[in-house]
Amino acid sequence: INDAWAGADPALAEVAAEQGVGIVCSHTGGLPPRTDAYRARYVDVVAEVAAELVARAERMVSLGVPAEGVLIDPTHDFGKNTWHGLELLRRVGELVDTGWPVLMALSNKDFIGETLGVGLADRVDGTLAATAVAAWGGARVFRTHQVGRTKTVVEMVASIAGTRPPAAVLRALA
């Protein structure tokens, strides 16, 4: 279950626990659903997001959600501005260090459009670049609109990192 609004509907956690299914814990900065972040403020956005996500993940497990089914998602653009989104991406390793698998839903986000000064139709390259950074930092799950291209990016990052062998090595074998 993707709880994209950070527990706004507490029944989602109960359903996940009762059914024994996984859940995505998200961070929205305490805003109600479909609310734009207006002058969102954090002393340290990464530390605050990480602390809230860890607390939410631990709560899910205490309710009976299987720990292996819990993902954390910093939820770019929800309760955060562009500067916050860039900082979360830059410091994704700190989210990974919490021990919970990190989901990144970066596809076509406003922070990418604002960073590059492009509209929705022109965010694919920025999305793929952000995905590469997130994958390099240790994020493990990606929600995307460009599935094939995202898979290619994640596989290439894994090969560079040494966690995936090349698909074929044909040169210099003799």
PyMOL commands that set and color helices and strands:
alter all, ss='L'
color gray80, all
select helices_A, chain A and resi 11-19+45-63+67-69+82-90+92-96+110-116+120-122+124-137+147-161
alter helices_A, ss='H'
color red, helices_A
select strands_A, chain A and resi 2-3+23-26+70-73+103-104+141-142
alter strands_A, ss='S'
color yellow, strands_A
deselect
rebuild
show_as cartoon
